[in-house]
Amino acid sequence: AGVLFSNGKVLVTGVGSLQEGKDIIAKLKTLIRDIDPKISTKRATKIENMVTKIHFGKKLDLQLISRAIPGSEYNPVNFQGLIIRVDEPLASFILFESGVAVITDIVSEAKAKKAFKKLKNVIKQKIFS
């Protein structure tokens, strides 16, 4: 789904791929041109935040992981997810006991893959060593 704000920004959610998001934006631009051809739709598209989801394939001990990774945030009374932030690549993770991890604050699929690889390595290094 695409949402167009009065300031000209667009929010695209619920897409399965980057290409699907680009297609939605192209359709929104076409709709805008059809309604008012005087509105410029030539601005470049800039991705500011992507959210992806991966699955580790097994349950995670969030308490153990939170103790092993400095700076992680885990307070199951307030929120059932463990939050981990990394600087390179810039990304934030929310891990759930089910083994699902949500990656956010990324701007490309390549950075999402790199961030997930780093997360897997950190968890293996801290937990399974």
C-alpha distance (Angstrom), angle and dihedral (degrees) to the residues before:
residue distance angle dihedral
A1 . . .
G2 3.76 . .
V3 3.78 127.1 .
L4 3.80 121.0 -163.8
F5 3.81 116.8 -156.1
S6 3.80 125.6 -155.0
N7 3.82 90.7 -112.4
G8 3.83 89.0 62.1
K9 3.79 97.2 -105.3
V10 3.78 119.5 132.3
L11 3.79 128.5 -150.3
V12 3.79 117.2 -159.0
T13 3.81 118.1 -169.2
G14 3.78 138.9 171.1
V15 3.79 98.4 33.0
G16 3.78 124.5 144.5
S17 3.80 97.1 -147.5
L18 3.77 143.0 16.9
Q19 3.81 90.1 -110.9
E20 3.81 91.2 54.9
G21 3.82 88.7 53.6
K22 3.81 91.3 50.1
D23 3.82 89.9 49.8
I24 3.82 90.9 53.2
I25 3.80 91.3 50.4
A26 3.82 90.4 49.6
K27 3.82 90.0 51.9
L28 3.81 91.0 49.1
K29 3.82 90.1 51.5
T30 3.81 90.0 51.1
L31 3.82 91.4 49.6
I32 3.81 90.6 50.1
R33 3.83 92.4 49.7
D34 3.82 89.8 49.3
I35 3.81 91.5 52.2
D36 3.81 97.8 43.0
P37 3.82 119.1 2.3
K38 3.84 90.2 -168.9
I39 3.82 91.2 70.4
S40 3.78 111.0 94.0
T41 3.79 114.9 -126.5
K42 3.81 95.2 173.4
R43 3.78 95.9 101.5
A44 3.77 116.2 121.8
T45 3.76 118.0 -103.7
K46 3.78 113.0 -118.9
I47 3.77 124.6 -170.2
E48 3.79 109.5 -141.4
N49 3.79 101.4 171.7
M50 3.77 136.2 6.8
V51 3.76 126.1 -171.2
T52 3.80 119.8 -155.9
K53 3.77 134.3 174.1
I54 3.78 130.5 -143.8
H55 3.79 134.3 175.0
F56 3.80 125.7 -137.3
G57 3.80 91.5 -154.8
K58 3.80 94.0 -123.8
K59 3.79 140.5 57.9
L60 3.79 117.1 -83.9
D61 3.79 127.8 -139.2
L62 3.79 97.7 -135.3
Q63 3.79 94.0 -176.3
L64 3.81 91.3 56.2
I65 3.80 92.8 45.1
S66 3.81 93.1 47.8
R67 3.82 91.2 52.9
A68 3.81 91.5 48.0
I69 3.80 98.1 48.6
P70 3.81 115.1 62.5
G71 3.78 114.5 -137.2
S72 3.78 95.0 22.6
E73 3.79 116.5 134.1
Y74 3.80 122.0 -137.2
N75 3.77 125.8 161.2
P76 3.82 107.7 151.0
V77 3.80 92.3 -173.2
N78 3.82 90.2 65.1
F79 3.82 101.4 27.7
Q80 3.80 131.6 5.5
G81 3.81 94.4 -141.0
L82 3.80 131.8 87.1
I83 3.81 112.2 -132.2
I84 3.80 120.1 -148.7
R85 3.81 124.8 176.1
V86 3.81 124.9 -164.0
D87 3.79 130.7 -172.1
E88 3.80 102.0 -150.1
P89 2.91 107.0 74.0
L90 3.79 94.5 12.2
A91 3.80 103.8 -117.7
S92 3.78 143.5 134.2
F93 3.79 125.0 -143.2
I94 3.76 132.4 -160.0
L95 3.79 111.6 -162.9
F96 3.77 123.3 -164.1
E97 3.79 129.1 -160.2
S98 3.82 89.6 -116.0
G99 3.81 89.0 68.6
V100 3.79 95.2 -103.9
A101 3.79 117.7 132.8
V102 3.79 125.3 -168.7
I103 3.80 116.6 -154.1
T104 3.79 118.8 -158.2
D105 3.82 140.3 163.5
I106 3.81 91.0 56.3
V107 3.78 128.1 125.5
S108 3.82 104.4 -158.8
E109 3.78 142.6 29.6
A110 3.82 89.6 -116.9
K111 3.81 90.8 56.5
A112 3.81 89.8 47.7
K113 3.81 90.4 55.1
K114 3.81 91.4 45.8
A115 3.83 91.2 48.3
F116 3.81 92.4 48.9
K117 3.81 90.9 49.3
K118 3.79 89.8 51.5
L119 3.81 91.4 48.5
K120 3.81 91.6 50.7
N121 3.81 90.7 49.4
V122 3.81 93.0 48.2
I123 3.79 92.4 49.4
K124 3.83 92.6 46.2
Q125 3.80 90.9 47.4
K126 3.81 96.5 46.5
I127 3.79 100.9 35.2
F128 3.78 108.2 27.5
S129 3.81 100.9 37.7
